[in-house]
Amino acid sequence: MKKVLVIENNRLVKEVLMEYLRFFGYEGELATSTVKSFIDYKFIIADYTTIKELNLLEEIASIISHKPVIILSTLNCPEEEILKNNALCLTKPFYIHEFKEALKIVDEEFHKEAQ
């Protein structure tokens, strides 16, 4: 199963993300206060506010060139940083079909880079 690191501090959103990931054939692993090695994961799903609060924005930005990242945001997506770093952004709340499309995009990106 494909492992995905989820960085999210909202309990309800975490539960929904984990359920969606299972439904689409991924294994989600939660990280809220510390981030394990990014190497073990196919890609990362990260709440923008959470990564800012945990001072992980630079760390996330540095790995975007190596791993696909889906950034979640409750406001408008932080376009400047997202476009600069090639991450995909989903605005909360999002629909399951939007999440599925984001997974498809990062999966395709991962396969393209692996070749």
Buried (B, 14 or more C-beta within 10 A) or exposed (E): EBEBBBBBBBEEBBEBBBEBBEEBEBEBBEBBEEBEEBEEBBBBBBBBBBBBEBEBBEEBBEBBEEBBBBBBBEEEBBEEBBEEBEBBBBBBEBEEEEBEBBBEEBBEBBEEEEE
